[in-house]
């Protein structure tokens, strides 16, 4: 079971502002912010209905350490993919250069 994420009032307000003003699709914005698309819509509804009094809870944004760990894993994966592609390019360059000389 995963731990429930909580977000600050400022984070929610900024997410709603971006949703309304950025022109990006809600799904794309949600991915960038690390929340569900439906959550953005829920925050937008709360903000519209309650205005300044929306989001009274005392949530918090995900820890930067979580982001660093995720980005470190992603960097390792991308680096591995890049190295594999470099080896493939080298292999195919050698094999095509060798076959071109025999003609």
N, C-alpha and C positions, 0 to 999 in steps of 0.2 A: 504494500500500500504506500503510495507516495504522499509526501507531506503537502498540505494545502498551501499554495502561495498566497501571500497577502501583499498589498501595494499601498503606498502612501496616497494621501489625498492629492498631493501635488502631481504625482505620477498619473493618477487617474484623470485629473483635469487636463494635463498636457496630452494624454492619449486621446481624449475627447476633442481637444483643440486640433490635433493633427488629423483626426478622422474627418472633421468638418472642413478643414482648410487646406490640407495637403493635396487633395485631388487623387491620392493613391487609393486603390481598391482596399476595402476593409481587410480582406484576407492577407494581402501583402503587408499592410501596416501591422496587423496582429502578429505575423511571423517575425517582423523586425523587432517588435516590442516583447515578444515571448509570452503572449497571452492568446486566449481563444478569440476568434472573430465575434462570437456571440457575446463574450464578455465586454468587448468594446461597445457593442450596441446597447447592452444593459447599462453601462456607465453613461452612455450618451442620453439614454432615457432618464436616468436618475438626475443627471445634470440639468436637463431641460425642465423636468418636473420640479426639482427642489432648488435649483439655482445655486446660490452661495452656500446653502445648507446641505448640499449633497455630500456624500462620502464622510459621514461623521466618525467612522471607526478609526482606530489607530493602527493601520496596517504598516507594512514595511516592504521595500523593494527587495528583489532577490539579491543576495550577497554578491559583491564583486568577485569573491573567490570562486563562486559557482560559474560565473561567466569565464573567468580565467581558465578553470579546469576544462570547460566545454571547448573553448577556443584552442587550448593546448592539444586536446584530442583531435579536433578538426585539422589543426596544422600538421600533426603527425600523419594523419590519413592522406591529406593532400600532398605532402612531401613524398610519401611512399608512392602515390599514384604518379607523381612527376618523375621519380626515379625509374619506375617501371617503363614509362613512356620513353625516357631517354635511352634506356637499354634497347627497347624495341626499335627505335630510330637507328641506333648504331648497328644493330643486327641486320636490319633490312638494307641499310646503306652499304654495308659490306657485301651482302649477298647480291645486290643488284649491280654493284661495281664489278664484282667477280664474274658475273654472267655476261656483262657488257664487253669484257675484254676478249672473250672466246669467239665472238662473231667475226 
